[in-house]
Amino acid sequence: MIRINENFTKLKASYLFADIAKRVNAYVAAHPDQPVIRLGIGDVTEPLPPVCIAALHAATEEMANRATFKGYGPEQGYAFLREAVAQHDFKAHGAHVEPDEVFISDGSKCDVANIQEIFAADTQLAIPDPVYPVYVDTNVMAGRTGANNDGRYEGITYLDSTAANGYVPAPPAVATDLIYLCFPNNPTGAVATRAQLTAWVAYAKLHKAVILFDAAYESYIRTPGIPRSIYEIEGARDVAIEFRSFSKLAGFTGLRCAYTVVPKTLKARDAAGHEHAIHALWNRRHTTKFNGVSYPVQKAAAAVYTAEGQAQTRALTDFYLGNAKLIRAAVHQLGLSCIGGDDAPYIWVNTGRDSWEFFDLLLNKAQVVCTPGAGFGKCGEGHVRISAFNSRENVITALARIAAALK
Ligand SMILES: *Cc1c(COP(=O)(O)O)cnc(C)c1O
């Protein structure tokens, strides 16, 4: 009989969101008259910006006519979008990225999941804790780790993100090959300074390693001087791949569009020591396994770069950051410390107690759902993530209930 890829059996089942749903459903069943407010979600709530809607309608009309109909597009994305990305997201910020270094895709989740397959099976990994689970699980599936013992896989260098280091880990003392960094961070909302990213680029240069920089929340950065791209750091073109998404920038979580930047100067070696351009490998992989994002969706993404689109997406992210500001103030009012919320839609609360205990407290006493930090890794224990993705009305009601319940 055919055999399975046994690496899948090493995956530690993530019960996080199932566990949350179970507890919330039980509460709702027992208290049908007490509506709960969900501040645990990592999905946007507000509709698409009007420029994107208009672009979708116009592109649909083009698809409806023989003269303007589009079939398969370039797998890497249409030039109009790749050029807009290179110009507005990089060159305008003093970072050098060429349009043909931009690979348009249907999501950063797939890109950060798929990128590992172009590297060797014995690649040494450095992965933060707490973390977006995709980085770890995709490497487990690929066989780059051992068993899971006590919540951690053998063979991964974990980068602890704790109150002690301001939730931004420094490069480890040991050599690694592939480093996952995410700033602004999910789940902590922490951002990395220019000096901190410079240290990571220097580490990667020293060890001839590659940094995978997940910048899904870049559009939430407001603090002056915080880099928006790893390519704002000198030398990063030789050591880093960057992932960006329209999901949190323009509410595309249900529409699907993202991109990955692979500079042509980025190299890795084969077993014989010969250098290869990673760009060529990713181009081969992308064009073999992916057939392009739909034309209307790419037109909607390009609309984000018009003057109107910039104003509308700014208003959208400002709205969520307004929620975040209210949440931060409420957390401080409770006498708890937190980070995030200034340059990210997440607030990471140091609860000073078991993260599930705090989750239950908020659910039972305030009918508010948060995300227990322990679900994101060992270092998440003692914390909860509160999301700013909700209506203003729900945020205000939730915070009033929390204040009353924990008084
Ligand atoms: C939401 C998110 C993404 C974006 O995923 P898409 O597949 O583009 O929707 C990427 N990385 C992190 C850490 C995220 O939270």
PDBQT file of the ligand as one rigid body, heavy atoms in Angstrom, charges set to zero:
ROOT
HETATM    1  C1  LIG A 501      -2.158  37.851   7.581  1.00  0.00    +0.000 C 
HETATM    2  C2  LIG A 501      -0.726  37.466   7.485  1.00  0.00    +0.000 A 
HETATM    3  C3  LIG A 501      -0.122  37.236   6.240  1.00  0.00    +0.000 A 
HETATM    4  C4  LIG A 501      -0.869  37.459   4.953  1.00  0.00    +0.000 C 
HETATM    5  O1  LIG A 501      -1.424  36.305   4.471  1.00  0.00    +0.000 OA
HETATM    6  P1  LIG A 501      -2.217  36.281   3.083  1.00  0.00    +0.000 P 
HETATM    7  O2  LIG A 501      -2.096  34.852   2.692  1.00  0.00    +0.000 OA
HETATM    8  O3  LIG A 501      -1.532  37.200   2.120  1.00  0.00    +0.000 OA
HETATM    9  O4  LIG A 501      -3.621  36.705   3.377  1.00  0.00    +0.000 OA
HETATM   10  C5  LIG A 501       1.224  36.885   6.212  1.00  0.00    +0.000 A 
HETATM   11  N1  LIG A 501       1.946  36.780   7.341  1.00  0.00    +0.000 NA
HETATM   12  C6  LIG A 501       1.407  37.021   8.551  1.00  0.00    +0.000 A 
HETATM   13  C7  LIG A 501       2.258  36.935   9.751  1.00  0.00    +0.000 C 
HETATM   14  C8  LIG A 501       0.047  37.356   8.655  1.00  0.00    +0.000 A 
HETATM   15  O5  LIG A 501      -0.486  37.573   9.862  1.00  0.00    +0.000 OA
ENDROOT
TORSDOF 0
